[in-house]
Amino acid sequence: MKRIIIKLLSSLFAVIMGLSGLTSVAQAANSDTAVIFFSATGNTRGLAATAAVALGADKYEILPAKPYAREDLDHYNENCRVNVEQKDKALRPEIKDLNIDITPYKTIVIAYPIWGAEEPRIIDTFIESYDFSGKTIVPLCTSGGNDIQQSVENIKKLIKGNPVVKDGKRLMSNITAEDFKNWYESI
């Protein structure tokens, strides 16, 4: 019973941290790990918050210059913004004020939803904006059904600096910090 309560409290803390919407360092000022995430609906924000807590990592949010409205996220509408962006592999949505100095970080966890079986194009914007030389990249995704493999392959093609890119994993947004850490330590 005690383990269940601890897991519930850990998950609740992660969700609260995720909902806070912090776009700058959230914790662990001297961390060598950063969790950088994009979340349009909040699901990936919860996963990123849990990852940051579990790893004692700094947390940053990628915000689009033009926020996504509810109708932009209607995947059932072929002409919605998300579907139009995903069809154009060259499209790079603008990021609002993302000035992250990645220099001090050894490991960068990149968390994002899966849209149309791939990473959102705004993740491509982020990936192409930095040189990741000497870094280890750990992709994470949330998705209702698609896995992470195609997005990891895309990231490997786009990323500069020849970093180590781990296979990553699709995880649920409500994963506990303990379960996340156990998975992370296994990669």
C-alpha positions as CSV (number, residue, x, y, z in Angstrom):
1,M,0.0,0.0,0.0
2,K,2.8,2.4,0.9
3,R,4.4,1.8,-2.6
4,I,1.1,2.6,-4.3
5,I,0.8,5.9,-2.3
6,I,4.3,6.9,-3.1
7,K,3.7,6.2,-6.8
8,L,0.5,8.2,-6.8
9,L,2.2,11.1,-5.0
10,S,5.1,11.0,-7.4
11,S,2.8,11.0,-10.4
12,L,0.7,13.8,-8.9
13,F,3.9,15.9,-8.4
14,A,5.0,15.3,-11.9
15,V,1.6,16.3,-13.3
16,I,1.6,19.5,-11.2
17,M,5.1,20.4,-12.4
18,G,4.0,19.7,-16.0
19,L,0.9,21.8,-15.8
20,S,2.9,24.7,-14.4
21,G,3.9,25.5,-18.0
22,L,7.4,26.6,-17.0
23,T,9.4,27.4,-20.1
24,S,12.8,27.8,-18.4
25,V,14.8,25.8,-16.0
26,A,12.4,24.1,-13.7
27,Q,14.9,22.5,-11.2
28,A,18.4,21.1,-10.7
29,A,20.4,24.1,-11.6
30,N,23.6,22.1,-11.8
31,S,22.3,19.2,-13.8
32,D,24.1,17.7,-16.8
33,T,20.8,16.6,-18.3
34,A,18.1,18.6,-19.9
35,V,14.6,17.5,-20.7
36,I,13.3,19.6,-23.7
37,F,9.8,19.0,-24.8
38,F,6.9,20.0,-27.0
39,S,3.3,19.4,-25.9
40,A,0.2,20.7,-27.7
41,T,-2.4,19.0,-25.4
42,G,-0.5,18.5,-22.1
43,N,0.1,14.8,-22.4
44,T,3.8,15.1,-23.3
45,R,4.2,17.9,-20.7
46,G,3.3,15.3,-18.0
47,L,5.8,12.9,-19.3
48,A,8.5,15.6,-19.5
49,A,7.7,16.7,-15.9
50,T,8.1,13.1,-14.7
51,A,11.4,12.6,-16.6
52,A,12.8,15.9,-15.2
53,V,11.9,14.8,-11.6
54,A,13.2,11.3,-12.1
55,L,16.5,12.5,-13.6
56,G,17.0,15.7,-11.5
57,A,17.1,17.4,-14.9
58,D,16.5,21.0,-16.1
59,K,13.3,21.3,-18.1
60,Y,12.5,23.5,-21.1
61,E,9.4,23.7,-23.2
62,I,9.4,24.3,-27.0
63,L,6.6,26.8,-27.7
64,P,5.4,27.5,-31.2
65,A,5.4,31.2,-32.3
66,K,1.8,30.6,-33.4
67,P,0.1,28.5,-30.7
68,Y,-2.0,25.5,-31.8
69,A,-5.8,26.0,-31.4
70,R,-8.1,23.0,-30.8
71,E,-9.2,22.9,-34.5
72,D,-5.5,22.8,-35.5
73,L,-5.2,19.5,-33.7
74,D,-8.2,17.8,-35.3
75,H,-6.3,14.8,-36.8
76,Y,-9.5,13.6,-38.4
77,N,-9.7,16.7,-40.6
78,E,-7.2,16.3,-43.5
79,N,-6.9,20.1,-43.8
80,C,-6.2,20.9,-40.2
81,R,-2.9,22.6,-39.4
82,V,-1.2,19.5,-37.9
83,N,-2.0,17.3,-40.9
84,V,-0.9,20.1,-43.4
85,E,2.4,20.5,-41.5
86,Q,3.1,16.8,-41.2
87,K,2.6,16.3,-45.0
88,D,5.3,18.8,-45.8
89,K,8.6,17.4,-44.5
90,A,10.4,20.6,-45.4
91,L,8.1,22.8,-43.3
92,R,9.7,24.2,-40.1
93,P,7.2,25.9,-37.7
94,E,8.8,28.9,-35.9
95,I,9.7,28.5,-32.3
96,K,8.8,31.2,-29.8
97,D,11.9,32.5,-27.9
98,L,13.8,29.3,-27.5
99,N,17.2,30.4,-26.3
100,I,18.5,27.3,-24.6
101,D,22.3,27.0,-24.1
102,I,22.8,23.3,-24.5
103,T,26.6,23.6,-24.0
104,P,26.6,22.4,-20.3
105,Y,24.4,19.3,-20.9
106,K,25.8,15.9,-21.6
107,T,22.4,14.3,-22.2
108,I,19.4,15.9,-23.8
109,V,16.0,14.1,-23.5
110,I,13.7,15.3,-26.2
111,A,10.0,14.5,-25.6
112,Y,7.2,15.1,-28.1
113,P,3.9,13.6,-29.3
114,I,3.7,11.5,-32.4
115,W,1.7,13.1,-35.2
116,G,1.0,11.1,-38.3
117,A,3.5,8.4,-37.1
118,E,6.3,11.0,-36.9
119,E,7.6,13.7,-34.7
120,P,5.9,17.1,-35.1
121,R,7.7,19.4,-37.6
122,I,8.4,21.9,-34.7
123,I,10.7,19.2,-33.3
124,D,12.6,19.2,-36.6
125,T,12.9,23.0,-36.2
126,F,14.5,22.5,-32.8
127,I,16.8,19.7,-34.0
128,E,18.1,21.7,-36.9
129,S,18.7,24.8,-34.7
130,Y,21.5,23.3,-32.6
131,D,24.8,21.4,-33.0
132,F,24.6,18.4,-30.7
133,S,28.3,17.5,-30.9
134,G,29.4,15.4,-27.9
135,K,25.8,14.9,-26.6
136,T,23.7,11.9,-26.0
137,I,20.1,12.3,-27.2
138,V,17.2,10.3,-25.7
139,P,14.0,10.7,-27.7
140,L,10.7,10.1,-25.8
141,C,7.2,10.2,-27.2
142,T,3.6,10.0,-26.3
143,S,1.1,8.5,-28.7
144,G,-2.2,6.8,-28.7
145,G,-0.9,4.0,-31.0
146,N,2.1,4.8,-33.0
147,D,5.6,3.9,-31.9
148,I,8.8,6.0,-31.8
149,Q,10.9,4.3,-34.5
150,Q,10.2,6.5,-37.5
151,S,10.6,9.7,-35.5
152,V,14.0,8.5,-34.2
153,E,15.1,7.7,-37.8
154,N,14.0,11.1,-38.9
155,I,15.9,12.8,-36.0
156,K,19.1,10.8,-36.8
157,K,18.9,12.2,-40.4
158,L,18.4,15.8,-39.3
159,I,20.6,16.1,-36.3
160,K,24.0,17.9,-36.5
161,G,27.2,17.1,-34.6
162,N,27.0,13.3,-34.8
163,P,25.7,12.8,-31.2
164,V,24.8,9.4,-29.8
165,V,21.1,9.0,-30.4
166,K,19.4,6.4,-28.3
167,D,16.5,4.4,-29.6
168,G,14.1,6.1,-27.3
169,K,10.6,4.9,-26.3
170,R,7.0,5.6,-26.4
171,L,5.7,6.1,-22.8
172,M,2.5,7.0,-21.2
173,S,2.2,10.5,-19.8
174,N,1.2,9.1,-16.4
175,I,4.4,7.0,-15.9
176,T,5.8,7.3,-12.4
177,A,9.2,8.8,-11.7
178,E,10.3,5.4,-10.3
179,D,9.2,3.5,-13.4
180,F,10.7,6.1,-15.7
181,K,14.1,6.0,-13.9
182,N,14.1,2.2,-14.0
183,W,13.6,2.4,-17.8
184,Y,16.1,5.1,-18.3
185,E,18.8,3.3,-16.4
186,S,18.3,0.3,-18.6
187,I,19.2,2.1,-21.9
